[in-house]
Each structure stands twice: as structure tokens, then as C-alpha cells.
């Protein structure tokens, strides 16, 4: 499942939810065959399921602008098209958008039994093929997707490893050329390239 589509759906759910509804929260549900993101409130007028991605309406302009300013969303009226394109590019069905009662839900269907037939994203490297362990893959994802920087201490604290293990993991990440080391001594940081 492309990370960007789930992130976009969650950002949309937060930006466009009906905050007058206190009985229902934004909900992300992960199943073996799909991911669902559901939020309170139907589509704001003039949007309909048929015009979704063609027109846009902001239910909560201040929240949407905040998400834009911190770069969780890019521009108005591009997220739905981008989600559709990314799912197709990964060989997956387009998202399913539904209004259910007084809620809006987007469902991302997984590959099911066709997992081996998926089309790889151009320029994407299988990090495990580089010999990275789960800690390193997770750290690299945080660096790339969220701009996180690590030093030895923050790496140790996040993953509960020793100083030596943290140094070994971070050094191996630098060797992949996806991470670079910045600074010297106690001020060394590891950042995505």
C-alpha cells in the first residue's frame, strides 16, 4: 500500500471532518485485505461522490491551511487525483469513496492473492534487499517521510538498543547512500539524503 495515499486520506479526514459531531472520531482501520479511513460528516457541498476530485470544498479552512503550512497536504483539489494515480501506479485498485450514514469513508484495497503481480514504483528500492533490518527500514522511513533526524541517543531511545547497536545500524544506513552523517563528535546527526 503506498504510504502517500494513506497519509493523504488521514490528512483529508482531519481537514474535512464535521467537528460538530462529537459522537464519532476519525477512524483508521487496517485489515488483512484493505485499509479504511472514515470520518464524521458527509461530503461538504457542492461535492458529490461523482464530482470528487474534480471540484473541491473546504469544510475547515483553518485546519486545511495548517496542514498545508506544515506540508501534510500540497494544494487544494489534488489529493484525490493523486491517491487514484498512486494506487494505479502500484497495480492496485483505485480507492473506493463512500458516504455511509453521516460519515465519509475511503477504502484502499490491497492486492490479495495477486501480491506478486504488483507493479513496482519507478525509482523505489526494496530496502530489505539492501540488507537493512526492521529498525533501519523504520528509521529510514521516518527520515524520508517525516524529515526526522537521528543522533545515536534518539535512535537508542526509539528502538531500545545499545550504543554499539545504534552506531552499527546508523553506519549501515550511511553506507546505503540514502542517509548522510552531518556534524562531528556529540553533534553528529543522521539525515536522509
C-alpha positions as CSV (number, residue, x, y, z in Angstrom):
1,X,0.0,0.0,0.0
2,X,1.6,3.3,-0.9
3,X,2.4,5.4,2.2
4,X,1.3,8.6,0.5
5,X,-2.3,7.6,-0.2
6,X,-2.9,6.6,3.4
7,X,-1.3,9.8,4.7
8,X,-3.4,11.9,2.2
9,X,-6.6,10.1,3.3
10,X,-5.9,10.8,7.0
11,X,-5.0,14.4,6.3
12,X,-8.2,14.8,4.4
13,X,-10.2,13.2,7.2
14,X,-8.8,15.6,9.7
15,X,-9.2,18.6,7.5
16,X,-12.7,17.9,6.3
17,X,-14.4,16.1,9.2
18,X,-17.5,17.5,10.8
19,X,-16.3,18.8,14.1
20,X,-19.8,19.4,15.3
21,X,-20.1,15.6,15.6
22,X,-18.6,14.6,18.9
23,X,-20.0,11.1,18.9
24,X,-17.7,9.8,16.1
25,X,-14.0,10.2,15.7
26,X,-11.7,9.9,12.6
27,X,-11.0,6.2,12.4
28,X,-8.3,4.3,10.6
29,X,-8.9,0.6,10.3
30,X,-6.3,-1.8,9.0
31,X,-7.5,-5.2,7.7
32,X,-5.6,-8.1,6.0
33,X,-7.1,-7.0,2.7
34,X,-7.7,-3.3,3.0
35,X,-7.3,0.0,4.9
36,X,-10.3,2.2,5.7
37,X,-10.2,5.8,6.7
38,X,-13.6,7.1,8.0
39,X,-14.5,10.5,9.3
40,X,-17.7,12.1,10.6
41,X,-19.7,14.1,8.1
42,X,-20.8,13.6,4.6
43,X,-19.1,15.5,1.7
44,X,-19.4,19.2,2.1
45,X,-21.5,21.0,-0.6
46,X,-21.1,21.2,-3.6
47,X,-19.1,18.0,-3.6
48,X,-20.7,14.7,-4.5
49,X,-19.2,11.2,-5.0
50,X,-19.4,11.8,-8.7
51,X,-17.5,15.2,-8.6
52,X,-14.9,14.2,-6.0
53,X,-11.5,15.1,-7.4
54,X,-13.0,17.4,-10.0
55,X,-14.3,20.1,-7.5
56,X,-13.3,20.9,-4.0
57,X,-14.8,22.4,-0.9
58,X,-13.1,23.2,2.4
59,X,-15.2,22.4,5.5
60,X,-12.5,23.6,7.9
61,X,-10.3,26.2,6.1
62,X,-8.1,26.9,9.2
63,X,-7.2,23.3,9.7
64,X,-6.6,22.7,6.0
65,X,-4.3,25.8,5.9
66,X,-2.4,24.5,8.9
67,X,-1.9,21.1,7.2
68,X,-0.8,22.9,4.1
69,X,1.7,25.0,6.0
70,X,3.3,22.0,7.7
71,X,3.4,20.2,4.3
72,X,0.9,17.4,5.1
73,X,-1.1,18.4,2.1
74,X,0.2,20.0,-1.1
75,X,-2.5,22.0,-2.8
76,X,-6.3,22.2,-2.8
77,X,-8.0,19.7,-5.1
78,X,-5.0,17.5,-5.9
79,X,-5.2,14.8,-3.2
80,X,-8.0,12.6,-4.6
81,X,-6.4,12.5,-8.1
82,X,-3.0,11.8,-6.6
83,X,-4.5,8.9,-4.5
84,X,-6.1,7.4,-7.6
85,X,-2.9,7.7,-9.6
86,X,-0.6,6.2,-6.9
87,X,-2.9,3.3,-6.4
88,X,-3.0,2.6,-10.1
89,X,0.8,3.0,-10.4
90,X,1.2,0.4,-7.7
91,X,-1.0,-2.1,-9.6
92,X,-3.8,-1.7,-7.0
93,X,-7.5,-0.7,-7.5
94,X,-8.4,2.9,-7.2
95,X,-9.7,4.0,-3.7
96,X,-13.4,3.4,-3.0
97,X,-15.2,6.5,-1.7
98,X,-18.5,6.1,0.2
99,X,-20.9,8.1,2.2
100,X,-22.3,5.8,4.9
101,X,-24.9,7.4,7.1
102,X,-23.4,10.6,8.3
103,X,-19.8,9.6,7.7
104,X,-17.4,9.5,4.7
105,X,-15.1,6.6,4.1
106,X,-12.3,5.9,1.7
107,X,-11.2,2.2,1.3
108,X,-7.8,1.2,-0.1
109,X,-8.0,-2.4,-1.3
110,X,-4.8,-4.5,-1.1
111,X,-3.5,-6.9,-3.8
112,X,-5.0,-10.0,-2.2
113,X,-3.7,-13.1,-3.9
114,X,-2.1,-11.0,-6.6
115,X,0.6,-9.6,-4.3
116,X,3.4,-11.0,-6.5
117,X,1.9,-9.2,-9.6
118,X,2.3,-5.7,-8.2
119,X,3.9,-3.1,-10.4
120,X,6.9,-1.7,-8.5
121,X,7.1,2.1,-8.2
122,X,9.7,3.6,-10.5
123,X,12.8,4.5,-8.7
124,X,11.8,2.7,-5.5
125,X,14.3,0.4,-3.9
126,X,13.4,-2.6,-1.7
127,X,15.2,-1.6,1.4
128,X,15.3,-5.2,2.7
129,X,17.1,-6.1,-0.5
130,X,19.9,-3.8,0.7
131,X,20.2,-5.9,3.8
132,X,18.6,-3.4,6.2
133,X,16.9,-4.7,9.3
134,X,13.5,-3.6,10.5
135,X,14.9,-0.8,12.8
136,X,16.9,0.6,9.9
137,X,13.9,0.4,7.5
138,X,11.7,2.2,10.0
139,X,14.3,4.8,10.8
140,X,14.8,5.5,7.1
141,X,11.1,5.8,6.6
142,X,10.9,8.3,9.4
143,X,13.8,10.3,7.9
144,X,12.4,10.4,4.4
145,X,8.7,10.6,5.1
146,X,8.7,12.8,8.2
147,X,12.0,14.6,8.0
148,X,13.2,13.1,11.3
149,X,16.9,13.4,12.2
150,X,18.6,10.9,14.4
151,X,21.6,11.0,16.6
152,X,22.9,7.9,18.5
153,X,20.8,8.8,21.6
154,X,17.5,9.3,19.8
155,X,18.0,6.1,17.8
156,X,18.8,4.2,21.0
157,X,15.7,5.6,22.8
158,X,13.3,4.9,19.9
159,X,14.4,1.4,19.3
160,X,15.6,0.3,22.8
161,X,19.1,-0.8,21.6
162,X,22.6,-0.3,23.0
163,X,25.0,2.4,21.9
164,X,27.0,-0.1,19.9
165,X,23.9,-1.4,18.0
166,X,22.7,2.1,17.3
167,X,26.1,3.0,15.9
168,X,26.2,-0.1,13.8
169,X,22.7,0.5,12.4
170,X,23.3,4.1,11.6
171,X,26.7,3.4,10.0
172,X,25.0,0.8,7.8
173,X,22.3,3.4,6.8
174,X,25.1,5.8,5.7
175,X,26.6,3.1,3.6
176,X,23.4,2.8,1.6
177,X,23.8,6.4,0.4
178,X,20.2,7.1,1.5
179,X,21.4,8.7,4.7
180,X,24.3,11.1,5.4
181,X,26.2,12.0,8.5
182,X,26.3,15.7,9.5
183,X,28.5,17.2,12.1
184,X,31.1,15.9,14.4
185,X,31.6,14.5,17.9
186,X,28.5,14.6,20.1
187,X,26.7,16.8,17.5
188,X,26.6,14.1,14.8
189,X,23.2,13.8,13.1
190,X,22.0,11.3,10.6
191,X,19.6,12.7,8.0
192,X,18.1,11.5,4.7
193,X,20.0,12.5,1.6
